[in-house]
């Protein structure tokens, strides 16, 4: 297998924290949005990924199901989406093998998976010459939760959550690993008048492409939110991280700030901005979306 991992970073798609402060109402809803992530990572040039996504959601009193499908544009086809993160695994060009053999972060030669580097190689890691732009369908995600306990008097709820990644991305675009991913987590939410605290702990199983093995990580997150504008708007500051996924490489971490604003009884606007806290996280994340509740 020629594809070699060199970095890993968070994709804000996977952040479930904002679901705790959205204006969830029973019934069906559809959503659409635009998301941007960018960073240098270990390349000399800036890698950008733009996603246009659409989704459908069903919400009942005790559970929800959400399906999201993205159309992705990337200026670096060595990046592949997997399990709520982006995993650079090598491009489709004949130069991708050379590119992914470069120096590791500690400046020792040789790729992470044990291949030997060479200073005569014109595509050492960090070179942008083998990066190619691609556009196409990404992997489809299904997420949801089930409320297992709720005490309205104390404003405390607990829920279990799940996520499944379906390998629908075309291998020609290199947006997917071609494997299923799945994860589970538990979330605690506690309200304090117009404030909200969130804690989340979970586990993610990442499908391994041929020749690549990931450490399946535990996930964790904490957040603090605030309702305002008579409850029609909310802000949430959220920290999310993973345990080590690739041995010897810093686990991805990110800090995000999200705004939800209920425009009317049908429409809710969401704005999210974020920054990465490790070298394997994007320098900038930005997302905006609209959710439309169907029916009465």
BANU-458597 format. One line per 8 residues: number of its first residue (from 1); their letters; for each residue x, y, z of C-alpha. Coordinates in steps of 0.001 Angstrom, whole numbers, plus 524288, in hexadecimal, padded with zeros to 5 digits. Layout:
BEGIN
NUM = A = X/Y/Z | ...
//
This chain:
BEGIN
1 = XXXXXXXX = 80000/80000/80000 | 805FA/80CCC/7FBB3 | 7FD6C/8166F/80308 | 803AF/81B52/80FB0 | 7FD69/82370/81A5B | 8042A/8301F/81DEC | 7FA38/837D2/825BF | 7ECA4/837A7/82B4F
9 = XXXXXXXX = 7E387/842B6/82ECC | 7D5C8/84587/8332F | 7CA8E/84803/82A0B | 7C044/8504D/8306A | 7B588/847FF/82A4E | 7B6F1/83EB2/835AE | 7B4C5/84891/84082 | 7A83D/8443D/8471A
17 = XXXXXXXX = 7A8CF/84EB7/8518A | 7A029/85884/84A9A | 79507/84EC3/84AA3 | 793DE/851BD/85912 | 79020/85FD0/856C7 | 78899/85F21/84A00 | 77A29/8619E/84A4F | 77640/8538F/8483B
25 = XXXXXXXX = 767D1/8515D/845D7 | 760D4/844BF/842EE | 75F04/8413B/834B6 | 766C5/841E7/82823 | 7707B/84C32/823F9 | 779F8/84E3C/818C0 | 786B4/855B8/81902 | 790FE/85AF0/80FE4
33 = XXXXXXXX = 79DE7/8619E/81259 | 7ABA0/8650A/80E53 | 7B80A/86177/815A3 | 7C639/86575/813E3 | 7D294/86001/81A13 | 7E07E/863E4/81727 | 7EE3C/86230/81C48 | 7FC58/85F9A/818D7
41 = XXXXXXXX = 7FDBB/85358/82133 | 80AEF/84DCB/81CF8 | 80A22/852C2/80F11 | 8110B/85EE4/80A11 | 80494/863B1/803A4 | 7F720/8668E/8091B | 7ED3E/85B79/807E7 | 7DEF3/85F62/80697
49 = XXXXXXXX = 7D294/8575E/8072F | 7C51B/85CCA/80409 | 7B8D7/854BC/80683 | 7AAED/85771/8022C | 7A1D8/84E7A/8098B | 79398/84B12/80AC4 | 78CB2/84332/81510 | 77FD4/83E20/81A39
57 = XXXXXXXX = 77C57/83C24/82887 | 77169/835E8/8303B | 76F85/839F3/83E69 | 76652/83372/84812 | 764A5/835D9/85691 | 76F3A/82C04/85A10 | 777B5/829AA/84E16 | 77CB5/82FBD/84188
65 = XXXXXXXX = 7826F/82AEF/834A6 | 78A3B/83384/82B61 | 79014/83042/81DFD | 799C6/83983/8177D | 7A01A/838CD/80A02 | 7AB08/84223/805B5 | 7B01E/8467D/7F88A | 7BE92/8494B/7FABA
73 = XXXXXXXX = 7C8A2/851A6/7F3D4 | 7D6E1/85034/7F7F8 | 7E36B/855D0/7F26C | 7EB14/84A48/7F804 | 7E6EB/83CA0/7F3F7 | 7EFF7/8365D/7FDF6 | 7E5B1/83961/80873 | 7DB18/82F72/80B40
81 = XXXXXXXX = 7CF17/8309A/813F3 | 7CD1D/8266A/81E7C | 7C4C6/825B8/82A98 | 7C2E9/83437/82CDD | 7D12D/8375C/82A10 | 7D9F3/83929/81E59 | 7E480/82EE3/81C5C | 7EF00/831ED/81249
89 = XXXXXXXX = 7F1C1/824A9/80C34 | 7F7E3/827CB/7FF1B | 7F2C4/82C8B/7F21E | 7EF54/825DF/7E582 | 7FAC6/82B40/7DDEC | 8071A/82360/7DBB3 | 80E37/82CF7/7E46F | 805D4/82A66/7F077
97 = XXXXXXXX = 80E40/81F34/7F53C | 81A60/827AC/7F4D6 | 81380/832F4/7FB48 | 80F11/82AFB/806EB | 81CA2/82574/809A0 | 8226D/831F3/80EB0 | 827BC/835CD/81BE2 | 81FCC/83371/82809
105 = XXXXXXXX = 81D48/83E90/831C0 | 8295C/83B43/839BF | 83192/83D87/82D73 | 835A1/82F49/82C80 | 83524/829F2/81EC1 | 82B21/81FC9/81B22 | 81C69/81FFE/81A97 | 81386/81CD4/825E7
113 = XXXXXXXX = 81090/80F65/820B5 | 81ECD/80BB2/81FB7 | 82244/80F29/811AA | 82FC3/814D1/80FB7 | 83153/822F1/80B81 | 83BB8/82814/8026F | 84114/835C8/80111 | 841B5/833BF/7F265
121 = XXXXXXXX = 832FF/831F7/7F1E9 | 82CDB/83E09/7EB7C | 8200B/83BD0/7F2C2 | 82435/83BB8/800DC | 8192F/83E1E/80A6D | 81661/84C95/80A57 | 816E4/84DE5/7FBAD | 80A7D/85286/7F4FD
129 = XXXXXXXX = 80E1E/84E02/7E75D | 80626/84170/7E80A | 7F9E1/847DE/7ED8A | 7EE68/847DF/7E3FA | 7E10D/84E48/7E53A | 7D53B/8454D/7E5DD | 7C689/846D3/7E70D | 7BC56/83C71/7E99D
137 = XXXXXXXX = 7B349/835A0/7F327 | 7B8BE/8333F/800AD | 7B513/828C7/80A73 | 7A727/828FE/80F9B | 7A58F/829F6/81E61 | 79A5C/82549/826DD | 799D5/82A9E/834B0 | 78FC0/82A5A/83F5F
145 = XXXXXXXX = 78D06/829A6/84DD7 | 783E2/82386/857A3 | 78037/82A62/86446 | 781BF/82103/86F9B | 77EC3/82A40/87AE5 | 778A3/837A0/87C86 | 77568/83FB1/8888E | 76ECD/84C33/8845A
153 = XXXXXXXX = 76E76/851CB/8921C | 77D49/85165/8931B | 77F7B/853A7/88475 | 787CB/84768/88361 | 787BB/83DB8/87817 | 79026/83264/873CD | 79066/82BD4/86691 | 797BF/821C2/85E94
161 = XXXXXXXX = 79C28/82571/850F1 | 7A099/81DFA/844FA | 7A709/82106/8380C | 7A923/818A6/82BF3 | 7B12D/81C4A/82014 | 7AD37/815AB/81372 | 7B83D/8145D/80966 | 7B148/81B44/7FE38
169 = XXXXXXXX = 7BC87/8240B/7F9FA | 7C25C/820D6/7ECC4 | 7CFCA/81ABB/7ECF5 | 7D33F/8234A/7E157 | 7D276/82F81/7E9D7 | 7D92E/8292E/7F599 | 7CF67/82F85/7FEEE | 7CCCE/822CC/80623
177 = XXXXXXXX = 7D409/81714/80B7A | 7CA1C/80DB0/805AB | 7C6D1/80843/81323 | 7BBB8/809C6/81CCD | 7BE1D/81155/82968 | 7B55E/81168/8354E | 7B54F/8179C/842AF | 7AD7B/818A1/84F36
185 = XXXXXXXX = 7ADAA/82294/85A24 | 7A670/826FF/86648 | 7A2DB/8352C/868B2 | 79EF9/83C15/87548 | 7985C/84974/874C3 | 7954E/8521B/88055 | 78E1F/85F09/87FBC | 79055/86A7B/888FD
193 = XXXXXXXX = 785D3/87491/88636 | 789FD/879B4/878D6 | 796F4/8724F/878D7 | 79A3C/86486/87498 | 7A592/85B50/8779B | 7A896/84F70/86F16 | 7B1BE/843D1/870E3 | 7B390/838F8/866F2
201 = XXXXXXXX = 7BB7C/82C5D/866D6 | 7BBC0/8228A/85BCB | 7C2DC/8187E/85396 | 7C574/81877/844F3 | 7C8B3/80CB1/83C86 | 7CFB2/8110B/8301A | 7CFBC/807BF/82492 | 7DD8D/8043E/82068
209 = XXXXXXXX = 7E0DB/804CA/811E6 | 7EA0C/7FA57/80CEA | 7F7AF/7FC83/8124E | 7F3A3/806AC/81C76 | 7F024/80462/82ABA | 7EA53/80ED6/83399 | 7E926/80EC6/84260 | 7DA85/80FAE/844AA
217 = XXXXXXXX = 7D954/81BAB/84D6E | 7D135/81FC3/858EC | 7CACF/82CED/856D8 | 7C7FB/83738/8610B | 7C24D/844C2/86188 | 7BDB0/84F5C/86AC4 | 7B5AF/85B58/867B3 | 7AF56/8673C/86DAB
225 = XXXXXXXX = 7A381/86DC7/86787 | 79ADF/87997/86966 | 78CE5/87C51/8650E | 7891F/88A53/86246 | 77FAC/892A6/85A4F | 77412/88CE7/861AA | 778FD/87F44/85EB0 | 77923/88142/84FFE
233 = XXXXXXXX = 787FE/88119/84F3E | 792E0/87952/85586 | 7A1B1/87924/855FA | 7AA11/86D51/858F2 | 7B8B2/86CB6/85B6F | 7BD39/85EB1/859C6 | 7CA12/85762/85B2A | 7CB57/84A2A/8547F
241 = XXXXXXXX = 7D694/84093/8542B | 7DA92/832B6/85125 | 7E441/8294E/85717 | 7EFF6/825A6/84EBC | 7EBF5/8203D/84180 | 7F94D/81EAC/83B2E | 803DE/81A2D/844A4 | 80DE4/824B8/84758
249 = XXXXXXXX = 805C7/82FAE/8415C | 7FE29/839F3/848CA | 7EFAF/8370E/849CD | 7E68F/840F4/84354 | 7E01D/84B53/84BB3 | 7D7B8/85700/84855 | 7D09F/8625D/84E9E | 7C42D/86737/84833
257 = XXXXXXXX = 7BA18/871D8/84A65 | 7AC6F/86FEE/8450C | 7A0A8/878DD/843BE | 792B3/87458/84196 | 7881A/87E3D/83EA3 | 779D5/87AF1/83C8A | 77592/883B7/83155 | 7674F/87FB0/8327D
265 = XXXXXXXX = 75F40/873C9/8361D | 76491/86C66/82A46 | 7728A/87100/827DC | 77EC6/87054/83052 | 78BE8/87624/82C80 | 798A5/86FF8/83137 | 7A63A/87623/830C2 | 7B276/86EFD/83574
273 = XXXXXXXX = 7C0A0/8733B/83637 | 7CC01/86B74/83B78 | 7DAB0/86A34/83CD6 | 7E36F/85E6D/83E43 | 7EBC4/85CAF/84A63 | 7F59A/85308/844BD | 7FD98/85248/83849 | 7F430/8482E/83303
281 = XXXXXXXX = 7E87E/8513A/83445 | 7E48A/85B4B/82A07 | 7E8B4/8692C/82C79 | 7DB12/86E15/8295A | 7CD7A/86835/8290F | 7C124/86F61/824FA | 7B370/86A54/8228A | 7A600/87005/82026
289 = XXXXXXXX = 7990D/8693F/81E32 | 78A47/86A70/81E08 | 780A4/860AD/823C9 | 77280/860BC/81F4F | 76834/859CC/8276A | 75DF9/85323/81EF9 | 74FB3/85330/822CC | 748C7/859B9/82E10
//
